[in-house]
Amino acid sequence: MKTIPVIISILIAQSAGIIGSAFTASSVNTWFETLTKPAFNPPSWLFSPVWITLYALMGVAAYLVWRKKDRAGAKTALAFYGAQLAFNTLWSILFFGFKNPGAAFIEIIILLILIILTQGLFWKIDRWAGALMIPYIAWVSFATFLNYAIWQLN
């Protein structure tokens, strides 16, 4: 693994979180605190380390596919990866920026589908890349249920 390209790939993934956090920061300690949350809502301190880790795993996975960019399907896999990163960022804008859990719920379903498709495409190119996307699928699956519960409770 070449150090500079993998770091760049991780930074690209982390940028989705950084952009999303610009919308989250203004609402997480104000509007979000006023919402009724389900009993399974994780503590607030958990979200940052989980997302930093997931973005790092995504970045490594994308790098593993990028280094095999001449293989059939690699460009499509990376296009899906870019699309899911954009939808990842959009979720924060809808949920925290627009304070709209209903719209965010619809969007997170699309995001989850894009992640699953990306993972499957990554798996075909590089099994490690596909495996690295599995924790992301698990977390966003959980986040989908959490988003739905918050929407219904409020």
Stockholm file with secondary structure:
# STOCKHOLM 1.0

chainA/1-154         MKTIPVIISILIAQSAGIIGSAFTASSVNTWFETLTKPAFNPPSWLFSPVWITLYALMGVAAYLVWRKKDRAGAKTALAFYGAQLAFNTLWSILFFGFKNPGAAFIEIIILLILIILTQGLFWKIDRWAGALMIPYIAWVSFATFLNYAIWQLN
#=GR chainA/1-154 SS CCHHHHHHHHHHHHHHHHHHHHHHHHHHTTHHHHSCCCTTCCCGGGHHHHHHHHHHHHHHHHHHHHTTTTSTTHHHHHHHHHHHHHHHHHHHIIIIISCCHHHHHHHHHHHHHHHHHHHHHHHHHCHHHHHHTHHHHHHHHHHHHHHHHHHHHC
#=GC SS_cons         CCHHHHHHHHHHHHHHHHHHHHHHHHHHTTHHHHSCCCTTCCCGGGHHHHHHHHHHHHHHHHHHHHTTTTSTTHHHHHHHHHHHHHHHHHHHIIIIISCCHHHHHHHHHHHHHHHHHHHHHHHHHCHHHHHHTHHHHHHHHHHHHHHHHHHHHC
//
